[in-house]
Amino acid sequence: MSKQNNEPRYIEDPNCHDAYAETAQVLYGPPGLLRIELCVNRWTHQAPVHIDRIVPVARLALPIAVAKGLRDQLAKALEAIEAQTELAQAPAVAPTIQ
């Protein structure tokens, strides 16, 4: 007998927009929740041009178990990206001449 998959299926929603973030901060919420705020920088228009404010674009309120799952997924994704970068930067092996 095959094992049943109890995971709910994922359905892509094309109406769900990406939120571009330049900074992130973690805010402790009520007990059992971790809040994450994704922000973008806003710059002055006059010289000297500099960042004069940081504006939130998305806030996440995650139960601790979900936050730990996100941490693990981020760690795996970053490790894969770093491994790909190392491979791309490795010098090519010269063929041997016999």
NUMI-844826 format. One record per residue (C-alpha): x, y, z; residue number from 1; chain. Coordinates in Angstrom, 3 decimals. Layout:
{{X Y Z} NUM A}
...
This chain:
{{0.000 0.000 0.000} 1 A}
{{1.415 3.398 -0.908} 2 A}
{{1.966 6.043 1.711} 3 A}
{{-0.535 8.892 1.536} 4 A}
{{0.807 12.409 1.172} 5 A}
{{-0.851 14.570 3.821} 6 A}
{{0.801 17.754 2.567} 7 A}
{{-1.668 20.195 1.053} 8 A}
{{-0.943 20.911 -2.597} 9 A}
{{0.623 24.215 -3.592} 10 A}
{{-1.235 26.372 -6.096} 11 A}
{{0.637 29.260 -7.717} 12 A}
{{-1.215 32.577 -7.593} 13 A}
{{-0.065 34.947 -10.369} 14 A}
{{-1.800 37.824 -8.553} 15 A}
{{0.589 37.531 -5.607} 16 A}
{{3.234 40.185 -6.221} 17 A}
{{6.888 40.019 -5.240} 18 A}
{{8.048 42.494 -2.621} 19 A}
{{11.554 43.806 -3.352} 20 A}
{{13.481 44.457 -0.151} 21 A}
{{16.813 46.134 0.529} 22 A}
{{16.796 45.571 4.273} 23 A}
{{15.099 43.226 6.695} 24 A}
{{14.649 43.370 10.407} 25 A}
{{13.304 40.940 12.944} 26 A}
{{10.829 42.175 15.516} 27 A}
{{9.692 40.040 18.400} 28 A}
{{5.933 39.805 18.468} 29 A}
{{3.536 38.286 20.947} 30 A}
{{4.693 35.037 22.572} 31 A}
{{5.069 32.311 19.963} 32 A}
{{5.351 34.717 17.021} 33 A}
{{8.289 36.218 15.192} 34 A}
{{7.691 39.318 13.071} 35 A}
{{9.858 40.068 10.060} 36 A}
{{9.738 43.409 8.301} 37 A}
{{11.057 43.813 4.738} 38 A}
{{11.993 47.374 3.831} 39 A}
{{13.286 49.553 0.992} 40 A}
{{15.526 52.605 1.146} 41 A}
{{14.287 56.046 0.191} 42 A}
{{16.870 58.586 -0.930} 43 A}
{{17.029 62.376 -0.802} 44 A}
{{16.601 64.239 -4.080} 45 A}
{{19.083 67.007 -3.354} 46 A}
{{22.854 66.766 -2.958} 47 A}
{{24.372 65.216 -1.025} 48 A}
{{22.184 62.265 -1.987} 49 A}
{{21.825 59.779 0.853} 50 A}
{{19.299 57.408 2.382} 51 A}
{{17.041 59.499 4.565} 52 A}
{{14.408 56.897 5.467} 53 A}
{{13.626 53.198 5.357} 54 A}
{{10.057 52.218 4.477} 55 A}
{{8.452 48.806 5.140} 56 A}
{{7.022 47.039 2.074} 57 A}
{{5.910 43.800 3.750} 58 A}
{{5.504 42.422 7.249} 59 A}
{{5.380 38.746 8.151} 60 A}
{{4.077 37.358 11.422} 61 A}
{{5.305 33.780 11.696} 62 A}
{{4.720 31.128 14.318} 63 A}
{{8.071 29.931 15.704} 64 A}
{{7.835 26.578 13.866} 65 A}
{{7.294 28.362 10.535} 66 A}
{{10.150 30.789 11.287} 67 A}
{{12.459 27.817 11.940} 68 A}
{{11.353 26.203 8.670} 69 A}
{{12.044 29.472 6.842} 70 A}
{{15.489 29.644 8.471} 71 A}
{{16.290 26.113 7.302} 72 A}
{{15.051 26.765 3.759} 73 A}
{{17.047 30.009 3.553} 74 A}
{{20.195 28.250 4.804} 75 A}
{{19.846 25.501 2.169} 76 A}
{{19.166 27.999 -0.614} 77 A}
{{22.142 30.169 0.387} 78 A}
{{24.434 27.127 0.549} 79 A}
{{23.345 26.110 -2.967} 80 A}
{{23.905 29.644 -4.303} 81 A}
{{27.344 29.824 -2.682} 82 A}
{{28.280 26.419 -4.127} 83 A}
{{27.188 27.536 -7.617} 84 A}
{{29.201 30.747 -7.247} 85 A}
{{32.299 28.808 -6.180} 86 A}
{{31.947 26.487 -9.189} 87 A}
{{31.508 29.423 -11.551} 88 A}
{{34.641 31.116 -10.179} 89 A}
{{36.795 27.982 -10.196} 90 A}
{{39.482 28.045 -12.892} 91 A}
{{38.830 25.756 -15.843} 92 A}
{{40.890 22.613 -15.923} 93 A}
{{43.252 22.565 -18.908} 94 A}
{{43.090 19.413 -21.004} 95 A}
{{46.146 17.169 -20.788} 96 A}
{{48.192 16.661 -23.901} 97 A}
{{49.468 13.141 -24.509} 98 A}
